[in-house]
Amino acid sequence: MTNAKNTVLYLGVTSNLQNRVFQHKSMDHEGFTKQYRCFKLVFYENYQYINDAINMEKQMKKWRREKKIKLVERDNPDWDDLASGWC
C-alpha cells in the first residue's frame, strides 16, 4: 500500500485482503499506515499457504526501494488503486 503521492510503501500479510484494505482506508487503527496515510493498494499477490506469504513479505522488506517500485510498476505502471470501489 502507498499514500496519495506514492512516496511511502507499506508491506503486509493478511488472510482477508478486502477487509484489511477497508481498515487501512478507514484509518481507524493506529500505526504506520495511519501515520503515513497509506490507503492505496498498488500491488498484491495471492498465496495458497500463509507461510509462503510470510516468507515473501520478509524477503521483500529487505529489498531496496527501487526493487519494490519495479515490482509495482511491472503490473501497475500508473500506480492505480487496485482496490478502488471495494469499500
C-alpha positions in Angstrom: 0.0 0.0 0.0 1.1 3.6 -0.5 0.0 7.1 0.1 -1.6 9.6 -2.4 1.8 10.7 -3.7 3.3 7.2 -3.9 6.2 8.2 -1.6 5.6 5.6 1.1 5.5 1.8 0.7 3.8 -0.5 3.2 4.1 -4.3 3.1 1.8 -6.7 5.0 0.2 -10.1 5.0 -3.5 -10.8 5.5 -5.9 -13.7 5.1 -8.7 -11.2 4.1 -7.4 -8.6 1.7 -10.7 -6.7 1.2 -11.2 -6.4 5.0 -7.6 -5.3 5.5 -7.8 -2.6 2.8 -11.0 -1.3 4.3 -9.2 -1.0 7.7 -6.4 1.0 6.0 -8.8 3.2 4.1 -10.9 4.0 7.1 -7.7 4.8 9.1 -9.4 3.6 12.4 -6.3 1.8 13.7 -3.2 3.5 15.0 0.1 2.6 13.4 2.3 3.1 10.3 -0.4 3.2 7.7 -2.5 5.8 9.6 0.6 7.9 10.4 1.7 7.9 6.7 -1.8 7.8 5.2 -1.2 4.6 3.3 -4.6 3.9 1.8 -3.9 3.0 -1.8 -3.5 -0.7 -2.8 -1.0 -0.8 -5.7 0.2 -4.4 -5.6 -0.8 -7.7 -4.1 0.0 -11.4 -4.6 -2.1 -14.4 -3.6 -0.6 -17.4 -1.9 -2.1 -20.7 -1.1 -0.2 -21.1 2.1 0.2 -18.4 4.7 3.8 -19.4 5.5 4.7 -18.7 1.8 3.2 -15.2 2.1 5.0 -14.5 5.3 8.3 -15.7 3.9 7.9 -13.5 0.8 7.0 -10.5 3.0 10.2 -11.0 5.0 12.2 -11.1 1.8 10.6 -8.0 0.3 11.1 -6.0 3.4 14.9 -6.5 2.9 14.7 -5.2 -0.7 15.8 -1.8 -1.7 13.0 0.7 -2.6 13.9 0.6 -6.3 13.3 -3.1 -6.5 9.9 -2.7 -4.8 9.0 0.1 -7.3 9.9 -2.1 -10.2 7.6 -4.9 -8.9 4.7 -2.5 -8.6 5.3 -0.9 -12.0 5.6 -4.3 -13.7 1.9 -4.9 -13.3 0.6 -1.4 -12.3 2.7 1.2 -14.1 0.3 4.1 -13.3 0.1 3.2 -9.6 -3.7 2.9 -9.7 -5.6 2.0 -6.6 -6.4 -1.7 -7.2 -9.0 -1.6 -4.5 -10.9 1.3 -5.9 -14.6 0.6 -5.5 -14.1 -2.2 -2.9 -15.2 -0.1 0.1 
